[in-house]
Amino acid sequence: MLVDISNRLGFESPGNFTRFFKLQQGFSPSQYRRNVTVLASGPAVPTLAPVIGLDRWGAGLSLAA
């Protein structure tokens, strides 16, 4: 899935996307995914803010699985 997201956003490799994501967000995509999974398994699913800065390449990013 990370390969698909990085390709869709125009990154040359998933590693480049991961570095960019971590610089922008302060945590890696895998840390984000783990936190979302933990939050979603609780009694109420919070509204998640969109990932900042990733849509500037002209491709949308859906957080829905």
N, C-alpha and C positions, 0 to 999 in steps of 0.2 A: 504494500500500500504506500509506503514512503517513496518508493521508486516512482509510482504513478503520480503522486503529488508533486515531487520534485520535477519530473518531466513536464507535467501540465503547467507548472509555473515558470518553466524555461531554464531551470538550473541544469548545468552540464552533468552533475552527478548528485546522488543522494547525500554524499558527504558535504558538498557545497551547500545544499539546502539545510542540512543539520547545523552547520556552523552559522549560517545566516539566522536561522530560527533561534539558536541559543543566544546569539548576540542581541537580537531584537527582544526576546522574551525573558532571558535570564535563566532558562532551563531548556533541556533538550526535548525533541518531539516525543521520545519514549517516556520521559518524566511527565510530560503533559498528558499523554495517553493514560498512564497509570493513575494520575490524579483524577482525570475525568471518569475513569472506570470506578474508582473508589467513591467519588461523589455520586455517581449515577446509581450505585448499589445501595445508597442510603434511602431513608423514607421519602425524601423529596428530591427531585432532580432540579438543581439550580439552573438558571439561565446563564449560559456561558457567553462572555463577550467574544466577538470575532477576533481572530488573530490579527494583530496590528501589523501593517506594512506589507503583507503578502499579496494584496490585490493590485499593487502598483505595476505588475507585469501584465495586467489586462486579463488575467484568468481568475475566476472566482474560486473560492475554496469552501466546500461544503464540509461542515464538521459532523454531519449526520452519517451514520454508518449504513 
